[in-house]
């Protein structure tokens, strides 16, 4: 047995079978080289990379530190978690990957061996030839997925042509599932060359430094001792350098949440981030899932060579029919009515299907004998927020007016008639341009639907049944009392 003593470190005892007379003359191996090699090996065999916690444990083993010393050098993870959860699973993983038992005291020796063994191999090219690899982050499950073949083809073309592709659409339409499916498909394709596929969910406004730091760590795990810059421009620069060095496809799901912040400075910082991602040189791509593209960013749409929006509509009829059939619904003829009512919205279709299955034994025909329109909690919450915080008084007025008129006698209201009736009924006079802007905004939020007459080319507007029901149930609370006369008395 040989005892190697390294200055300032605990002795490392090499078992007899690992001793070599010429080992002192071997070239030195750095920890960074070891992490790169083992990450490639793990990915090749397990289709994932080492987590940040695993790298922390590995670095401690590399430096012959006990867990108290490891914990003292970082504050992110609890000692019990590293010692009892992360470490045992890590040694098992490395044992499977390296082909021999790995324990903490042998880890450095075995990793150095691995680096020397694979230093001249084509491991990296093998990884790249198999596709873009595993997905970092936690995208939604796509094991059950309906339709969207055309949309997936379109998105693959768009991300090859543009740096940034915002996917917009109402809640439940399938933005998250579609982009997760895109990542899943690309991870298995050799034609789409990305070094990293990254999923980042955003549920609330966060400081830009936190989001950018998370993205940097997903692209390139950093040592706990490395401190990223605090200044906004500086940390964005670090991110862009990584995006330039590595070709990444990043999905920011729930992107609009970043612009709900009441802090104007925070919103301006995110505007700077997006502008720099569009302006500066790098080889990565971003998909931004959002209900509508934030108005704070309207000015960046001028970079037409770098950004384009993709509006997602409901499922096609056959895919939606298959979804409802798989949910246990019968009476195929009635399924078309359900699909039309909910405009192919995946979440809405699933919710109504569950209720029909539970209360009407899966019979769409029995359901239509007592027909009603359901609104999911997510859609209700979106409409509550939109009417209370987003829409102008005129936009709310137009919505309520359309709902009342459609409930009475029309399915579509022509723009000309709408213009005349709004001006005659609305308490505050509105110019034609103001009404047009209001309608454009309502269309942008997918709150009104438009149709052009094929002969006259005249445009008319309506509401989808779910939106109409929400308004008719809440109309008294959406506008001030006596805001306008009943449409029944409209001229």
N, C-alpha and C positions, 0 to 999 in steps of 0.2 A: 504494500500500500504506500502511496506517495502522498505527502502533505505539502500542498502549495500554499505559501503565505504571501499575501499581497498587502502592500503597505496600506495601513489604515482600514483593513477589512478583516473579517473573520476568516480562518483557514478554510480552504476548500479541499475536501478529501476526495480523491479520485479512486474509484474501485479499481481493482487490479486489471480487469479486462479492458478498462478505458485508458490505462497508462500507455505512454509511447515514449520511447527514448528520444525521439526528435521533436516532441511536442513543444518545448521551449522555443524552437526556431520557427514555428509556424507563424504566418502573418497574423497580426492582431485583428480582431473582429469588433466592430462597434455595436452598441445596442441598437442603433438605428438600422444597421444592416441586418441584424438578427430579426427585428420586428418586421422589416420588409419581407424577408425570406419566409418567416413563419406565416405571415399574413397571406402570402401567395400560396403556400402549401395548404393552409386551412381553407382558403377559397376554392382551390382546385378540387379538394376532396369533400368539403362540406357546404360549398356554395354560400359561404358567409365570411365576414372578416372578424378579427378580434374586436371586442368591445373596448371602450375606454377603461373600464374597471379591470378587464383582463390584462390590458397593457400596464396598468399601475402595478398589479400583482407581479407580472413578469419582470418589470423593471426592478422591483424590490428583490426578487430572486436573483436577478442578474448581479445586483450589488451586494448579495449575501446579507440582506437586511432581514431582521425579524419583523413581525407584523406591527409591533409598536413603533419601530423606526419608519416603516412605510406610512403608517397613519400620521406620524408627526410631520411628514413632508407634504401631506395633502389633507384637505378638509372636505372633499366632495363626498367621500364614501365612509360609512361606519366600519370600524374594525371588524366587528362580528360578521358583517355582510361579506367583506373581502375574504376573511379567513375561513368561514364556514360554508359560504355559498359559492363565491366566485372561484377561489383557489382549487377546491376539489374537482369542480367541473372543468377547470382549465387544464389541470394535470391529466385528467381523463382524455380530454380533447387532443392534447399534444401527444399523448401516448399512442392514440389511434393514428394520428397524422405522421408521426416520426417512426412508428413501427417498433418502438421499445418503451418500457415503462419510464415515465417521467415523474420525478418528485422534485420538490423545491430545491434541494441541495444539488441535484444533478442538472437542473434546467440550463444553467449557463453553458456547461460543457457540451450538452447535447445540441443546443442552439448554435454554438460555434461550429460543431461538426456539420450541422445542416447547412450553414452558410457556405462552408468550404465545399460541401458536396454539390450544392446547387448553384454555386456562383457563376459557373460557365454554362448552365443549362438553358433551355429555351422555355423555362417555366412561364415567364411573363407573356411570351408570344402564344403559348398554349392557352393561357387564360383569355387573351384577347380574341383568339380564333373561335372560342366557344360562344361568344356573345358578350354582352355588357355586364354580366354578373349579377350579384345579389343586390337587393334593394335595401338601402339604409333608411331607417325610420319605420313607421308602422302604418302602411296604407291599408284601406279596407279590403276585406276578403273579396276576391273576384272568382271564386270557384263556381258560383252560379251567376252567369252573365248572359244577357239577352241582346241579340242584334248588334247594332252599332258598327257593323263592318265598314260601312262607308265613312263614318265619322273617324274611325281609327286610321283608315287610309289617309284621310284629309289631314289629320293631326301629324302623322308621320311626315307628310310632305311639308307641312307648315314649320315643324321644328327643324327641318333641314334648310329651310329658307330664311327663317326669322329667329332672332335671339330670344324674343319674348312673345308668348301666345297666351293672352288672357282668355279663359273659357268662362263665358257668362251664361246665366240661366236661372230660372226660379228655383227655390228650395225643392229638393226631392226629384229634380229632373234627371239627375245622374251624373253630375259633374265629377264628383269624387270617384265614383266607381269607374267612370270612363278613363280618367287620367291614371287611376291605379292599374287598370287593365292595360293601358298603354305602356306603363313601366314594366309590367309583367311580360308582355309580348317582346319588348325590346331587350329584356334581360336574357331572352333565349335566342335572339337573332344575331347572326354574325354580320349582317349588312349594316346594322346601326351601331356605330362604334362610340360607346361612351365608357369612360373609365369608372364613373360612379353614377348610380341612379339614386336620387335622394328624395324622400318624402318628408315634408314638414307641415304638420297641422297647426293652424293658428286659430285660437278660440277667443282671444281678447287682445287688446292693444298691449304690446310689450316694448320696452326701450329698444331702440335700434341696435345698441351694443349687444344686448342679449341674443337677439335673433341672428345677427351676423356672426357672433361667436359660436352659436350652435351650428350654423352652416359650415364654418371653418373646421370645427371639430368632426363633423360628419365626413368632410372631404379628406381631412388629414388629421388624424388623432394626434394631439399635442401632449407633451409632457406636462404634468401638473405644475412644474416649476416655471414654465413659460407663461408670462403675463402678456395678454393682448393689449393693444392701446386702448385708452379710454375715449380719445377724441374720435368723433364720428367719421371724419374724412380719413383718418389714419387707419381705422379698423376696416373701413370699406376698401381701402387700398390693399390691405392684406388679403381680403376675400377675393378681390379681382385678380391678384397674383396667382392664387390657387386655381381660380377659374381659367386662367390663362395656361397654367402648367398642366391641368387635368381637364379633360373634356367631360363635363357633368351635365346631366339632365335633372333639374331641380323642380319639384312640384311644391308650390306654396298653397296649401288647401285652406280656404277660408280667408283669403288674402285681404278682403275688404275690411276685416276686423281691425287691421292695423290703422285704418283711417277713421275709426269710430272714436278715437281719442279726442277729448276736448282740448288737449294741449296742442296748440297750433305749431309750436316748435317741433314737437315729435312728428307731426304729419309732414312738416317741411323736410325733416331729416329723411323720411322714407321716400319723399319725392326726389331728393338728392341721390339716394341709393338707386332708384329705378333709372333715373337719368344717366347716371354713370355706367350702369349695366348696359344701357343702350348705346352710349357714346364711346366707351373705351374698349380697347382691343382685348378680346378673350375668345375662347372656343366653346363656351358652354351655352346651355339653353335653359329658359325658365318657362314654366307653365303656371299661370296665376288663376286659381279657381275662385270665382267671386260671383255674387248675384248680379251685380252691375259693376262696370269698371269705375273706380272711384273718381268723382268729378275733380278732386284735387290733382289728378294726374292727366287731365284732358290735354294739357300742353305738350306732354311727351308723345302724344299720338302723331305729332308732326314728323317723328323719326320713322317714316313709312317703310324704310328699308330694313328696319330692325324689329318692328312690333306690328302685330295684326291681331284683331279680336276674332274669336270664334264663338258664335252664339249657339248654344245647344238647345234643340227642341226635343219634344217627346219621342218616345219609341215609335217606330213604324208599326203599322197595324198588325202585321203577322207576328212580330216579336212580342207586342203587347198581348195579343191573343194567346200566345204560348205561355206567357207569364201567368195570365189569369187561369188558363187551363191547368197549369202546374200547381196553382193554388187550390185547385179542387172545384172550380166553377164549371157548371154545365150550361146548356142552352146557348149554343154558339152564336145564334142570331142576335141575342141580347148583349153579348159581349162587345159588339161593335158600338152599341150605344154607351156602354160604360167607358170604353176607350175614348170616344169622342168627348164625353162629359168631362173627363179628367185630362184630356189632351195628351194622353200617353205619358203622363207624369208617373214615374216608377213608384215613388213612395206613396202617392195617392192611390194608385191602382192596387198596390199591396195592402194598404189599409182597408179599402172598401172590400177587397176580396176576402180578407179575414172576417169582416163583419157579415158578409153574405154567407160565408161558409158556416159561421157560428149560429147566426139567427135564422137563416133561410135554407139550411142544409145544403148550401152550395148552389142553390137554384137561382140563377139570374132572373128567370121568368117570375118566380114568386117575389123576388125583391122588387121588380118593376110594378107589381101590383100595389106596392106600398112605397113607391119610389121616393127617395130623398137624396140630398147631396151632403156628403160628409166632408169635413175639413180637418186635416191632421193638425196636431198640436204645433208642429213645425211651421206649417203654412199659416196657421192662425197667428202665431207669434210674429212671423214676418210681416203679415198685414197690419197687426197692431202697431209694430214699430214704424212701418212705413207711413201709416196714416197719422200717427202722433208726432213723428220726429222728422220726416223727410218731405212729405208733400206740402206744397203751398196751399193756401185757402182756395185758390182758383182750381188747382188740380184736384183737391178733395171734392169741390163742388161738381166738377165735370164727372168724376167717378160716380157720385151719388145720383146725379141727374141721369146718366146713362143707365144705371141700375133700375131706377124708377121707370124710365121710358121702356126699357126692354121687358120689364115685368108686365107692363100694360099691353103694348100692342105691336111692338116691332122687334125684329131679331138683330137688325143693323140700323144704325142711324147715320144718314149721309152727313158729310162734313158741312155742306151748305146749310142743311137744316139745323145741325148742331150749333153752327155759328150764329144763326138767327135766333134760335131759342135761348142759347146761353146769354147772348147780349140783351135779350128782352127780359130774362128772368133774374139774372145775377145782380145783386144789390150794388156792387161796385163795377162800374163800367170797365170793360177789358177790350183792348185793341185786338185786331185780327192777329197781329204778330205775336202778342202775348198768349192768345189762345193756341196758336200753332205751336209755340214753344212748349206750352203745357202738355199738349197732346204728344209731342215728340218725347218729352220726358217720361210720360206715362207709358209710351211704347218701349222706351229704353228699360223701364222697370218691369216689362212684361205684364202690365196691369190692364192695358187695353189691347184689343186685337183689331187689325185693319184688313179691309178687303177692297179691291178695285174692281169695278164693274168692267167686264171684258169688252163691252161695246162703248160705253160712254167714258170709261177711264176714271169715273168719279170715285173718290175714296169714301168708304163708310167705316164706322167704328162699332164695336160691340165689346162685351165682357165674357170671359169664360164662366161657366156656371158656378164654379167654386168661389170666384171673386164676387160674382153677383150675389150669391147667398150671404157671404160675409157682410156685404154692404147693406142688404135689405134687413138683416138681423140687427145691425148696429147703426142704421142711418141716423137715428136721433142723436147718437153720441158723436157722430163724425162731423157734424156741422152745428153751428149755433142755432138755437131755436128760431124758427121763422126765417131761416136763411133764404129760402126760396119757396114759391108756391108749389103745390102738388103738381106734378107733370100732367095729371088729368085735366088741370085747368090751364095748361100752357097753351099759348096761342099757336 
